[in-house]
């Protein structure tokens, strides 16, 4: 019985995937834990296959390579879940192919803290690291300041740094909803469902770092990102809440995001802070997206590949 499977979905980013697999091979883990790695390739890319085969020879962990032919982040995530449930592994740990653990005991911490807090789900934050030439405001804005505290329960989590127990995934099938195939937010939607089912999710201090590519370091990208995140919020709650409750949440969140954005822009102009100005624009666009989601509008953010 494996203690955990590290799941990585990838699409035409072999160099970044290779970096992550090298970082994982350096993880220090107690002998009591047995861990393997699963790579699901959503592009059937020969360079990706070669990178995985090379790292499999060098890594202390067995690396399994699989292909998901249906295009889309949801299909690739669900492939990870399907393969995990057909294995004897106890926990599925998601990390993105553009990331790497900040510390060499990341896996150890994830497994130890799950036991310590008797949690069904554990998650931690992501630190954005700008690619060469990326301005500080862009990388700082990506995730903002982490306000979570070690051991506190959380309602929201994402698959960029996440451990899900077997019990969660056995009950939540399909884990990721196909209605979010290319749009993102299927992990936010899963978080809502898990909370409603009574699963215990806990924040722990086990960060990963993520490379922020120069192609995303534009105001236009943050405008689209904000719009998409707002739509994802609305669609998730429309799918899971009663119409009246979802409508109230949508109106309240849209207004909150819009007015907070206006305040941030004002502060940005007064303090000459581009970070605050773009953050304000992002929040206004998120507020607009929150309303747009009511009308069935979708934005396929993952139709374009950033990175290498």
ABEGO torsion letter per residue (X at the ends): XBABBBBBBBBGBAAAAAAAAAAAAABBBBAABBBBBBBBBAAGBAAAAAAAAAAAAABABBBBBBBBABBEAAAAAAAAAAAAAABABABBBBBBAABBBABAAAAAAAAAAAAAAGBABBBBBBBBBBBBGBBAAAAAAAAEBBABBBGBBBABBBAABBBBBAAAAAAAOBABBAAAAAAEGAAAAAAAAAAAAGBBBBBBBBBBBBBBBAAABBAAAAAAAAAAAAAAAAAAAAAABBAAAAAAAAAAAAAAAAAAAAAAAAAAAAAGBAAAAAAAAAAAAAAAAAAAAAAGBBBBAAABBBEX
